[in-house]
Structures are given as C-alpha cells and as structure tokens.
Amino acid sequence: MDLREVFAVNLRRLRNAKGVSQDDLAHEANVSRSYLSQLEKGTFYASLNVLGRLSTALGVEPAELLKMPSKRRSGMGQ
C-alpha cells in the first residue's frame, strides 16, 4: 500500500468515525467536496497544506492521516 492509499484509507476512516459528511469536512478544511472525494479514493495526492487543514478539521494530529494500518486481522495469528 503506497502512502497515497494509506492517506485515503485514514481520511475516510477518521471522517466516518467523527460522523462528518464530505461536504462538512470539505467546508471546514476549505477544499472542494469533489477534491475531498478524490483524496478519499486515493486518486489525488494531498499537499502538506491540505493535510494540515484536514487534520485540524478532524481534530487529529497530521501523523494520524499517514499511519500505516494495523496488520492484525481477526481470526489470524495468535
């Protein structure tokens, strides 16, 4: 998974966890809803400026948007 995909998965997960619509998050972060949608699909790269605005709007540290997902799966391993 490349960093763009990691960002997309985390952005979508964090937005959904906060119960925020794409429209509301886009407005809060001062980006268009269609651009936000493309970020969540992993189609576009986000600038550091946009990453900062999105993390502020979501109330998380910017690093939260770039964390690799856990490798743990239910039913596997220990």
C-alpha positions in Angstrom: 0.0 0.0 0.0 1.5 3.3 -1.0 1.3 6.5 1.1 -1.5 7.9 -1.0 -3.6 4.9 -0.3 -2.7 5.0 3.4 -3.8 8.6 3.5 -7.1 7.8 1.6 -8.0 5.0 4.0 -7.2 7.0 7.1 -9.0 10.1 5.9 -12.2 8.2 5.1 -11.9 6.2 8.4 -11.4 9.3 10.5 -14.1 11.3 8.8 -16.6 8.4 9.3 -15.6 7.9 12.9 -16.3 11.6 13.5 -19.7 11.3 11.8 -18.8 14.2 9.4 -20.1 14.3 5.8 -17.7 15.0 3.0 -19.5 18.4 2.4 -19.0 19.4 6.0 -15.3 18.4 6.2 -14.6 20.0 2.8 -16.1 23.2 4.0 -14.2 23.1 7.3 -10.9 22.4 5.6 -11.5 24.9 2.8 -11.4 22.4 -0.1 -14.0 21.3 -2.6 -16.1 18.3 -1.9 -15.1 16.7 -5.2 -11.4 17.2 -4.3 -12.0 15.6 -0.9 -13.8 12.7 -2.6 -10.8 12.2 -4.9 -8.5 12.2 -1.9 -10.6 9.6 -0.2 -10.5 7.4 -3.3 -6.7 7.7 -3.5 -6.9 9.4 -6.9 -5.1 12.7 -5.9 -2.2 13.5 -3.7 -2.7 16.0 -0.9 -0.2 18.8 -0.3 1.1 19.3 3.2 -1.0 22.4 3.5 -4.2 20.4 2.7 -3.1 17.6 5.0 -2.7 20.2 7.8 -6.1 21.7 7.2 -7.8 18.3 7.1 -6.2 17.1 10.3 -7.2 20.4 12.1 -10.8 20.0 10.8 -10.8 16.3 12.0 -9.2 17.2 15.4 -6.3 14.9 14.9 -2.5 15.2 14.5 -1.4 15.2 10.9 0.6 12.0 11.5 -2.8 10.2 12.1 -3.6 10.6 8.4 -0.3 8.9 7.4 -0.2 6.0 9.8 0.1 2.6 8.2 -2.9 0.4 9.0 -2.5 -2.4 11.5 -1.5 -5.8 10.0 -3.7 -7.6 12.6 -6.7 -9.5 11.3 -9.3 -11.2 13.3 -9.0 -15.0 13.4 -5.4 -14.9 12.2 -2.2 -15.2 14.2 -2.2 -15.8 17.9 
